[in-house]
Amino acid sequence: MAIFSPFSKAQLLPQEEKLEVTKHKSELFIGIPKEIAYQERRICLAPDAVASLISHGHRVLIEAGAGESSSYADKEYQDAGAEVTNDTQKVFSCPMILKVEPPTLPEIEMMNPQTILISAIQLKTQRKEYFQALAQKRITALAFEFIKDEDGSYPAVRSLSEIAGIASIHIAAELMINQNIGKGLLFGNITGVPPTEVVIIGSGTVAEYAARTALGLGANVKVFDNSITKLRRLQNTLNQRIFTSTIQEKILLKALRRCDVAIGAMRGKNRAPIVVTETMVEYMKKGAVIVDVSIDTGGCFETSEVTTHDKPTFIKNNVIHYCVPNIPSRYSKTASMSISNIISPFLLHIADDGGIESAIRCNRGLKNGIYMYHGLLTNRSIADWFSLEFRDINLIVF
C-alpha cells in the first residue's frame, strides 16, 4: 500500500539554511585638528556636514580655530553639535581623523594605534618616513585623491581642479588690471575693443573650467594638447567650437606671441612636461600673464618658479608669472564646502555599513582610496616609488 506524503522527494532532501544577514550600523567618533601646514586654510567638514553627522548619532571633536581661516567660527560647529577643544592631543586620540593636508610625523606620533586617517596624500611631496610612521602605528589611511565615484572618476581631484581652473582666469583678470604690474586691461570683450587672447596648455578638468570661464567673459581661447581625443572631448563638453591644436612649436609660439594670458594645465606621470621654453616666453607681450596651475608637479613653463600666497607673482622676461601650488586654498571656504560635500556621504556610508572594514567590501571606489591598511601598504605605485613592501588589498579584503 502506497504511503501518501504531502512533500515531494526534492523537498525531503536536506536543504541549505538561509540566514538573514543584517548590517549593524557603527557610530563614528571623528577628530578634526587645526591645519598647521604652510598657507593651508581649508577644513574637511563644513558645519552643515557636521550637523548631518551628529543627527545620525555620530560624534565630532574639532580643535578650536580649525575653521577660522575658512570663515567658520567655533560657535557654528558648536551649534551644529560638535565638541570644540583646545587640546590637540585629545583630537588626535579620536578613532577617526579627518585632515586636508597629510599629517606630519609629530602628528602621527599623537595618534593611537589602529586609527583611521582620511586626508590628502600629496604623493609628490611625501617621504618614505611618512609611510613607515603610519605602518608602525598600524593605521588605516585613505587618500582623497584615490577615492573613486560610481562612474570611476575621482571626485575630490575633479572638484579641486574645477576650482583651480575657474580661479586661474580670475587671478589672471586681477593681474591684468594691477596698477603696479598689469597693463590695465579688462578681461573680456568690449564693443570696439579686441577681446582678450587666452592660451591654455592641456585639456583636462582644469583646462575645461578655465576655458569655460574665459569664454563666459568673452575671451578668445586657444587650447593645446597632444591628445586629439581629449581635445575633441573638451570641445564637446564646452558645446562650442574653439581653436584647438596639437603641441607644435611653430603654432604654439604664434599663439603665445599674441596672447594676453597663458594657462599651464598639463600633467605628466611624474613631472609636468615643459612645453613652453624660456625662449618662447621671451617672445610674449610685455605685461602678459602666465598662470602655471601645473607648478605643483614642476610646471609646464620653463620660467616657472614656485611662489606663495603671500608673494604670488614675479616678473621674468617682462611677463608676469603666478605659480602658487595650492590655488584652491586661496578660496578656502569654497574649497572646504566642496571637500565637505564629497567626504560626508562617504562617512555616512562607512557608518551605515558597520565600519571601514565592511564599507570597503561593499564599495570598490572607497577601497581604491585606501593606501595603508592596518599598517600594510596597499598601493603599488607608492610601494614602487619609495621601494616599500606592497600587499594587494584585494587579497586581504574580499
C-alpha positions in Angstrom: 0.0 0.0 0.0 1.4 3.4 -1.1 2.0 5.9 1.7 0.8 9.4 0.8 3.3 12.2 1.6 2.5 16.0 1.4 6.1 16.6 0.3 7.9 15.8 -2.9 11.1 13.8 -2.9 13.2 17.0 -3.7 11.6 18.8 -0.7 12.6 15.9 1.6 16.3 16.2 0.7 18.4 18.3 3.1 18.3 22.0 2.2 20.9 24.7 2.9 19.8 27.0 5.6 19.4 30.6 4.6 20.1 33.2 7.3 19.2 36.8 7.1 22.3 38.9 7.3 21.7 42.4 8.6 24.1 45.3 8.7 24.9 46.8 12.0 25.5 50.5 11.9 28.5 51.8 13.7 29.0 55.1 15.5 31.8 57.2 14.3 34.0 59.4 16.5 35.7 61.9 14.2 38.5 64.2 15.2 39.3 67.3 13.0 42.6 69.0 14.0 43.6 72.5 13.0 45.7 72.6 9.9 49.3 73.6 10.5 50.7 73.3 7.0 52.0 76.5 5.5 49.2 78.5 3.9 46.7 75.7 4.3 43.3 77.4 5.1 40.8 74.7 4.3 38.9 72.3 6.6 37.4 68.9 5.8 33.8 69.4 7.1 31.6 72.4 7.0 29.1 73.0 9.9 26.2 71.7 7.9 28.0 68.4 7.2 28.9 68.2 10.9 25.2 68.7 11.8 24.2 65.9 9.4 26.7 63.5 11.0 25.6 64.5 14.6 21.9 63.9 13.6 22.9 60.3 12.5 24.3 59.6 16.0 28.0 60.3 15.4 30.5 62.4 17.4 32.7 65.1 16.0 35.6 66.7 18.0 37.1 69.8 16.5 40.2 71.7 17.6 39.4 75.3 18.4 40.1 77.7 15.5 40.2 74.9 12.9 37.6 76.5 10.7 38.5 80.2 11.2 40.6 80.5 8.0 37.6 79.2 6.1 35.3 81.7 7.7 33.7 79.2 10.0 33.6 80.2 13.7 33.9 77.7 16.6 30.3 78.6 17.6 29.0 77.4 14.2 30.4 74.0 14.9 29.1 74.0 18.5 25.7 75.0 17.2 25.9 72.0 14.8 26.5 69.7 17.7 30.3 69.3 17.6 32.6 69.3 20.6 35.3 72.0 20.4 38.5 71.7 22.4 41.9 73.4 22.7 43.6 70.1 23.4 45.3 69.0 20.2 46.3 65.6 21.7 42.7 64.9 22.5 41.7 65.5 18.9 44.4 63.2 17.5 43.3 60.5 20.0 40.0 60.1 18.1 39.4 56.7 16.3 39.0 58.6 13.0 41.0 61.6 11.9 40.0 64.0 9.1 42.6 66.3 7.6 43.1 68.3 4.4 46.9 68.0 4.4 48.6 64.7 5.3 49.7 64.6 8.9 53.2 65.5 9.9 55.4 62.9 11.7 54.8 64.6 15.2 51.0 64.5 14.4 51.2 60.8 13.6 53.0 60.2 16.9 50.0 61.7 18.7 47.6 59.2 17.0 46.5 56.0 18.7 47.3 52.6 17.1 44.7 51.4 14.6 43.4 54.9 13.9 41.6 55.6 10.6 43.1 58.5 8.7 41.3 60.3 5.9 43.3 63.1 4.2 45.1 64.1 1.1 48.4 62.3 0.5 50.2 64.7 -1.9 52.5 62.0 -3.1 54.9 64.3 -4.9 55.9 65.9 -1.6 55.9 62.8 0.6 58.9 61.0 2.2 59.5 57.3 3.0 59.4 58.1 6.7 55.8 59.1 6.5 54.6 55.6 5.4 56.9 54.0 7.9 55.4 56.0 10.7 51.9 55.0 9.6 52.9 51.4 9.4 54.4 51.5 12.9 51.0 52.7 14.3 49.1 50.1 12.2 47.0 53.0 10.7 44.4 52.5 8.0 44.8 55.5 5.7 42.6 56.7 2.8 43.6 59.5 0.4 41.1 62.0 -1.1 42.9 61.7 -4.4 42.4 58.0 -4.7 38.7 57.7 -3.8 36.6 56.9 -6.9 33.0 57.7 -7.6 30.4 55.3 -9.1 31.3 56.4 -12.6 35.0 55.6 -12.0 36.0 59.3 -11.7 38.0 60.9 -8.8 35.5 63.3 -7.2 38.0 65.2 -5.0 40.6 65.7 -7.7 37.9 66.8 -10.2 36.3 69.2 -7.7 39.6 70.9 -6.8 40.6 71.0 -10.4 37.3 72.8 -11.2 38.2 75.5 -8.6 41.8 75.8 -9.9 40.6 76.2 -13.5 38.0 78.9 -12.7 40.4 80.6 -10.3 43.2 80.7 -12.9 41.1 83.1 -15.1 40.0 85.3 -12.2 43.6 85.5 -11.0 44.8 86.5 -14.5 42.0 89.1 -14.7 43.2 90.6 -11.4 46.8 90.7 -12.5 45.9 92.3 -15.8 44.4 95.4 -14.1 47.0 95.5 -11.3 48.3 99.1 -11.1 51.9 98.1 -10.4 52.5 95.2 -12.8 49.4 94.9 -15.0 48.7 96.5 -18.4 45.3 98.0 -17.2 43.4 95.6 -19.5 39.8 94.4 -18.7 39.4 90.7 -19.2 36.7 90.2 -21.7 35.2 91.6 -24.9 34.1 95.2 -25.0 32.5 96.6 -28.2 35.1 98.1 -30.4 38.0 96.6 -28.3 39.8 93.4 -29.3 38.9 90.5 -27.0 41.4 89.1 -24.5 43.5 86.3 -26.1 43.9 83.2 -23.8 46.2 80.2 -24.5 45.5 77.1 -22.4 48.1 74.2 -22.4 46.3 71.0 -21.5 42.8 69.7 -22.0 41.8 68.1 -18.6 39.4 69.4 -16.0 41.5 72.5 -15.1 41.7 73.4 -18.8 37.9 72.8 -19.3 36.9 75.1 -16.5 39.5 77.7 -17.4 38.2 77.7 -21.0 34.6 77.8 -19.8 35.2 80.8 -17.6 37.3 82.7 -20.2 34.7 82.1 -22.9 32.0 83.3 -20.5 33.9 86.6 -20.2 34.1 86.9 -23.9 37.8 86.0 -24.5 39.2 84.2 -27.5 40.5 80.8 -26.3 43.1 78.5 -27.9 43.8 75.1 -26.4 46.9 73.0 -27.0 47.3 69.3 -26.1 48.9 66.2 -27.7 45.8 64.1 -27.3 43.2 64.6 -30.1 40.7 62.5 -28.1 41.0 64.9 -25.2 40.7 68.0 -27.4 37.6 66.5 -29.1 36.0 65.7 -25.7 36.8 69.2 -24.5 35.0 70.8 -27.5 32.0 68.5 -27.0 31.9 69.4 -23.3 32.1 73.1 -24.0 29.4 72.7 -26.6 31.1 75.1 -29.0 33.9 75.1 -31.4 37.1 76.7 -30.2 40.7 76.8 -31.6 42.4 73.5 -30.7 45.8 72.2 -31.8 48.3 69.6 -31.0 51.5 71.0 -29.5 53.6 72.1 -32.5 56.2 74.7 -31.7 55.6 77.0 -34.6 51.8 77.2 -34.0 52.2 77.4 -30.2 54.8 80.2 -30.5 52.5 82.2 -32.8 49.6 81.9 -30.3 51.8 82.8 -27.3 53.1 85.9 -29.1 49.6 87.2 -29.5 48.1 86.1 -26.2 47.4 88.2 -23.1 47.1 85.2 -20.8 48.7 81.7 -20.8 47.4 79.0 -18.5 49.6 75.9 -17.8 47.3 72.9 -17.1 49.2 69.9 -18.3 50.1 66.9 -16.2 52.6 64.1 -16.6 53.2 60.8 -14.9 55.8 62.1 -12.6 56.6 65.6 -13.6 54.6 68.1 -15.7 56.2 68.3 -19.2 58.0 71.5 -20.0 56.0 72.7 -23.1 57.0 76.4 -23.2 60.7 77.2 -23.2 62.2 80.4 -21.9 62.9 81.4 -25.5 59.2 81.2 -26.3 58.4 83.2 -23.1 60.8 86.0 -24.3 58.6 86.4 -27.4 55.4 87.0 -25.4 53.9 90.5 -25.0 55.3 92.8 -22.3 52.9 92.5 -19.3 51.3 89.2 -20.4 50.2 86.9 -17.6 51.3 83.3 -17.1 49.3 81.2 -14.5 51.0 77.9 -14.2 48.5 75.6 -12.4 50.8 72.6 -13.0 53.5 74.1 -10.7 52.7 71.6 -8.0 54.2 68.9 -10.3 57.0 71.1 -11.7 55.2 73.4 -14.1 54.9 73.4 -17.9 56.7 76.7 -18.4 60.5 76.6 -18.2 60.5 80.0 -16.5 58.1 78.9 -13.7 59.3 79.1 -10.1 57.2 78.1 -7.0 55.6 81.2 -5.3 53.4 81.6 -2.3 50.0 83.2 -1.5 51.9 86.0 0.4 54.1 86.7 -2.6 52.3 85.0 -5.6 54.0 86.7 -8.6 57.3 87.5 -10.1 58.3 89.1 -13.5 60.6 87.4 -15.8 61.3 88.4 -19.4 58.7 91.2 -18.9 56.0 88.5 -18.3 54.0 88.3 -15.1 54.2 84.7 -13.6 51.7 83.4 -11.0 53.0 80.0 -9.7 51.3 79.2 -6.4 50.9 75.4 -6.0 47.8 75.3 -3.8 45.4 77.6 -5.7 42.1 76.2 -4.1 43.4 77.2 -0.7 43.1 80.8 -1.8 39.3 80.2 -2.0 39.2 78.4 1.3 35.5 78.5 2.1 34.5 77.3 -1.4 37.1 74.6 -1.4 36.1 73.5 2.1 32.4 73.2 1.1 33.5 71.2 -1.9 35.6 68.8 0.1 32.9 68.5 2.7 30.2 67.6 0.1 32.4 64.8 -1.2 33.6 63.4 2.1 30.5 63.5 4.3 28.5 61.0 2.1 31.4 58.5 2.3 31.5 58.9 6.1 27.8 58.1 6.4 28.3 55.2 4.0 31.1 53.8 6.3 28.8 54.1 9.3 25.8 52.5 7.6 27.9 49.6 6.5 29.1 48.9 10.0 32.6 50.5 9.8 35.5 50.8 7.4 36.1 47.0 7.2 32.5 46.4 5.8 32.4 49.6 3.8 35.4 48.7 1.6 34.0 45.3 0.9 30.8 46.9 -0.4 32.3 50.0 -2.1 35.1 49.5 -4.6 35.6 53.2 -5.0 36.2 53.6 -1.3 38.5 50.6 -1.3 40.5 52.3 -4.1 41.1 55.2 -1.7 43.0 53.0 0.8 46.8 53.1 0.6 47.5 51.8 4.1 45.5 49.0 5.7 46.3 48.3 9.4 49.9 49.3 8.7 50.2 47.4 5.4 51.0 49.4 2.3 48.3 48.5 -0.3 49.1 51.0 -3.1 51.5 49.6 -5.7 52.6 52.9 -7.2 53.6 54.2 -3.7 55.4 51.0 -3.0 57.4 51.2 -6.2 58.1 54.9 -5.7 59.6 54.5 -2.2 60.9 50.9 -2.5 58.5 49.7 0.2 56.8 46.3 0.6 53.4 46.0 -1.2 50.4 44.0 -0.2 47.4 43.7 -2.6 44.3 44.8 -0.7 42.1 42.5 -2.8 43.9 39.5 -1.2 43.4 41.0 2.3 39.8 42.2 1.9 37.4 40.3 -0.3 
